[in-house]
């Protein structure tokens, strides 16, 4: 009974609908890749940023180094962005 | 650890570490040992004390300039730390800095009892605790010590002051009151830390270390002075030692046996190394005290590395800064009274 129902549902979906659904799934995947890595980057940068601001408050010479360390976790979101772009355009 | 540590904790702990790195290194003290008071003033005028030395340079000279500048700088630093620490760290820092309130109130009371001029008392006050400059000025403006006690009725130490002051007045000495105030302070600190607030356990661990070291210092001092009476009154409860252990330790006359007993009662590797050193090499009580303080600081450093974003880095800085000021003061005073360098070194915590 159940198998028959599935076959009937597939029969109902046209080729255009299936293609559109795949594009939608890709878009959701790309969104998740960028969004989740963004959150990961944020969490990682929280600690580094707080420590960097603390160090800069005491010694201004740490500005360059502090900034550099703070943006290192940006690589995580860049990976997410690359994955997202690959999903959408390949 | 990790995600559950908030950004303000990380910010403050990093600032404290940065400040700690700006403290004077050991080599600087070694250099200062060969300098005169004016040279020491010039050297510290080029460091973190510049602002105070410049401000006070017109009013004070020589040793007075160093003393007042060091006190002002210490008070400024401690007030600033109280201002930037967040949440429970602020609460712990404020509770911890109340030792300065006790010191200031006792200085005022002692000064007033002995008829010292208000200006002279003011010079030696360090407004680093909850009683700031304004509050201390208000206390100083009162002539009678009874009125000073009354004015402190909103302070947490008032119950002890009210209980002990009549006895102290009668005896003409504040030493018992001082002991009681410190005991009360430690009791309230332990209570506050045990209320289950975040970070309370690490604060408690430090306080117990401090109480242990204080009790051991008291025992060494009692041994050096050969005072047996009232030893029980000097004991601070809350550490590894019980009152009975303290009393029996004080009763031991032989140094070797005394050291063995301390080793058995307090488990601390750094302390054990020092005790073994004391056993073989005879040093004055000043030297032992300075070394015990060093043990305390080393242990604190270890704790602050184990808990990098807790109250420990703040306490390490507070203590290290305090001993830097003590060291500079000891150096300047030693030089002023023309003590030989070897004698001054014993008083320094390096």
Interface residues (C-beta under 8 A of the other chain):
Chain A: X43 X46 X47 X49 X50 X51 X53 X54 X55 X57 X58 X59
Chain B: X3 X5 X7 X8 X10 X11 X12 X13 X14 X15 X18 X19 X22
